[in-house]
Amino acid sequence: MGKDTVLSVFALGGLNEIGKNMYAIEYGNDIVIIDCGNKFPDESLLGIDLIIPDISYLIENQTRVRALIVTHGHEDHIGGIPFFLKKLNVPVYATRFTLGLIEIKLKEHRILRESELIEVNSNSLVPIGEMNISFFKVNHSIPDCLGIVFDTPEGTIVHTGDFKFDLTPANDERADIHKMAEIGNKGVLLLLSESTNAERPGYTPSEQMVGKNLEQIFIKAKRKVIVSTFASNVSRIQQVVHAAKATNRKLALLGRSMVNVVKVAEERGYLDIPKSMLIDARDINELPPEMVSILCTGSQGETMAALNRLSTGNFRDVEILPEDTIILAAGPIPGNEKSITSIVDNLYKLGAHVIYGSGSSSGMHVSGHGYQEDLRLMLTLMKPKYLIPIHGEYRMLHHHRMLAETVGIEEGNTFIMKNGDVVDIENSIARHTRMIPSGDTYVDGVDIGDMEFVLRDRRKISEDGMLVIIIPMNKQEEKLLSEPEFISRGFVDQNFSELRKGMHRITIETINELQEANRNSRNVMKKQVKRSIAKYVKERTRKEPMIVPILMDI
């Protein structure tokens, strides 16, 4: 391959948004993907379960897609992998713990057996085409996180993964700061660095702070202690285990993802829980409440998660009683605040003592993402010529650019991009000149793809309801056999007698007119009835329900 080959970098998710992370490095005949995450829908996406990246560009170029490399095991980095592998079955490279979480997903989708999963660590070297890929350890809020180094003929590209600098991590897994400095000394052409906390001054607090505070709350608690956190935050789970052990409490796990992650973490040596400590949820009421602690999912206010069900009294075998202590040991993801507040209200109504809020307000959570000084330190270690801020909404990317200029990145050498924007590098000069297809793919149950028409209908039903018109027809003579029937759902009350009379008259008149004109096509009848009734209903009610005519042969 000649030196003329262009090195291209782009994102299919993760820019101008939180979640759905997916980045790509393309050189010659080789495309390597970094992460394949999901994000969760807002209230406007009625019934949608997940949002994953649009990978149409990768499918068009599937003969050149060589590998998927995963930085760590959070949902916004691995949640789209099963859907990706169903379209592009390429090798997946990840650390031991991350692979354990990916395997759970692939089992659920029944594609584990045909998937190729390759374990890597910070000492691994993966050659792909003319790229040599290596790794370095970073701290985050989940075990086994990596940054990635791409050595290419054009120069070195570094992807930080999600990171912070924690000099006293709870799991004693320290970041490879010396290795980062060595990479920087050799020369970094382009750095892709996360931007989540680019607006927050200072350094990210250490995870050790949470462990001390947890133990104090466990000591003071009079009855049950219930801790809700991200299932993936294994360090936080280990801290809860230590606090339970120090106060002679048993521990129950509530929530499918909590049970699954704890199982993987224990099996792979990332979590140490004394066997005598774990109890089944059904045994909680058999013990004095001061001897019970519970770890559960639902810290983000998820409707079906354990904490929400506990707060509404809908969790079988377990109930929250006055003087129980509830700890929300996770910061709210933007957009989840309202749901979390509702749960906290419910918990207070039950008489519980609730500790919530992030940072210094509760001492129960520290971020896994670097603050401004962490980001500056990464930039100082790597000393890149060019920077692409990733993993954040626009204002975060913008603040990251301003930070970069304070530590010597030349003005104009930071690319604030959108998903689909491509930075092409040739002769070590980077330019943003083109775009590729990108966007959102909706997952709705088992359906995947463009759900725009489905969502449009759902919005219409949610706003103005639905009106079903059942029209009995004589199959032989193609004539109206009896009176049409009207069924309203979410439109108007069933006792809509005046409106019903008008709709009845218009339906019969419309069918008679069509038959007199010898227009007996069923599709024509449905469309004309729908149009006539829609016009009448809007004039009378100022509403536009979904209208569904059904011609029933009898």
C-alpha positions, 0 to 999 in steps of 0.5 A, a space after each residue: 500500500 502506498 504512502 498516498 493512502 488516506 487515513 480516515 476517522 469518523 463516528 457513527 455515534 457518540 458525538 453531540 449526544 450521550 450514548 450510542 458510542 461508535 467510532 471507526 479508523 479506516 486505512 486502505 482496505 481496512 476498517 476497525 470499529 471502536 465500541 458499539 453502544 446504545 442509548 435509551 429513548 426519551 418520552 417522544 419515542 413511544 415504545 422504542 426500547 433502544 437506539 443504536 447507530 446506523 451502520 449502513 456505511 459499514 454494511 456497504 463496505 463490509 468486506 473491509 470491516 476487520 474487527 470491533 474493539 471494545 474499550 469497556 463494558 458499559 451499555 453505551 459502548 456494548 449495548 448495540 453489539 448483538 445487533 451489529 454482529 447479526 449484520 457484520 460477524 467480525 472478531 470482537 476484541 475486549 478485556 476479560 471482564 468486558 467479554 463476560 458482559 458481552 457474552 451475556 448479551 450474545 446468549 440472550 440473542 442466541 448468537 454466542 456460538 457463532 461469534 468470535 470473541 478475542 481477549 486482550 489486555 494492556 499488553 496485547 498487540 493486534 496487527 490489522 492490515 498496515 495498522 498495529 493496535 496496542 492498548 493502555 489501562 485507564 481508570 473508569 467506573 467499571 473494571 478492565 477499561 482500555 485506551 487504544 493506540 493505532 500505529 499507522 503509516 500516517 502516524 499514531 492515533 489514540 482513542 482514550 476510551 472513558 477515563 479519569 485519573 484516580 490515584 487511589 482506585 477502589 480496585 487497586 487497578 491503576 492507570 498506565 500513566 507512564 505508558 501514556 507518557 511514552 506514547 506521547 513522547 513517540 508522537 501522537 498525530 490525533 487524539 480522540 478523547 472523551 468530553 463528558 465532564 469537560 464543563 466541570 473544573 478540577 479533578 474527579 474525586 477518588 472512588 475511595 471517598 465513597 467507600 468510607 462514606 458508605 461504611 459510616 451510613 451502614 454503621 448508623 442505619 437502624 434497619 435495612 440498608 438498600 443501595 441502588 447503583 449501576 450493576 456495572 460499577 463493580 468497585 461500588 458493589 465491592 464497597 457495599 460488600 465491605 460495608 455489609 461485612 463490617 456491620 455484620 449484615 447479609 446481602 441480597 441482590 435484586 434485579 436481573 442485571 445486578 445478578 448477572 453482572 455480579 455472577 460474571 465479576 465473581 467468576 472472573 475474579 473481579 469481585 470478592 463476596 463471602 459465600 455466607 453473606 449472600 441471601 435470597 430475596 425470600 429470606 430477607 424477612 426471616 432476618 432482623 432488619 438490622 442484619 440485612 443489606 440489599 443491592 439493587 438496580 434502578 438508580 436511574 429511575 427505570 420503570 421496571 427496575 427493582 428500586 422503582 418497584 420497591 418504591 411503589 410496593 410492587 416487589 414480591 417478598 421485599 418491602 420498604 418500611 419506616 426507618 429503612 435507609 435507601 442510598 442512591 449511589 449513582 449520579 443521574 444521567 441527563 434526562 433521568 432526573 424527573 423519574 429519579 425524583 418521583 422514586 425519591 418522593 415515593 421512598 420518603 412517603 414510605 418513611 424511609 431515610 433517603 440519601 441521594 444526589 451526586 458529588 459532595 451533596 451526598 458523598 455516595 457517588 463520584 463520576 467515572 469521567 474525568 473533570 477538566 484537569 483530568 482532560 488537561 493531563 491526558 492532553 499533556 501526556 499525549 501531546 497530540 497535533 490534532 484533537 477530536 473531542 468525543 463522547 459528549 453533547 456539543 457544549 462538552 465538545 466545545 469546552 474540551 476544545 477550549 481546554 485543549 488550546 490552554 495546553 498548547 493544541 493549536 487553534 484550528 487543530 481541534 475538530 468538533 464533529 457530528 456523527 457521520 463527519 469524516 476527518 481525512 489525514 494525508 501526509 500527516 495533514 488532517 482535513 474535514 471535507 466530507 460526510 458518510 451516512 449516519 443516524 439512529 436505528 430504533 430497536 422496538 421489541 424484535 423489530 429493528 430499523 426505520 420506525 418513523 411511520 410506526 412512531 407517527 401512528 403511535 404519536 397520533 394515537 397518544 394525542 387524539 386517540 383512535 376511532 374504528 369503523 366496522 362496516 358489515 358488507 354483503 360479500 356477494 352483492 358488495 352492499 352494506 348489510 347492516 348499520 356501521 359500528 363505531 368504536 372509540 379508544 382514547 378519542 371521546 367517551 363511548 356515549 358520543 351519541 350526537 357525533 355517532 349519528 353524524 358519522 353514521 350518516 356520512 359513512 352510509 352516504 359515502 358508501 352509497 355515492 361510491 356504489 352509484 358511481 360503480 366504484 366498488 373497490 374495497 381500498 377506495 371505499 376505505 380511503 373515502 370513508 376515512 377522508 370523509 369521517 376525518 373531515 367531519 370529526 375535525 370540524 366537530 371536535 378539533 381532534 384528529 384521531 387515527 381512523 381505521 375503517 374495517 370492511 367486514 364480509 358477512 
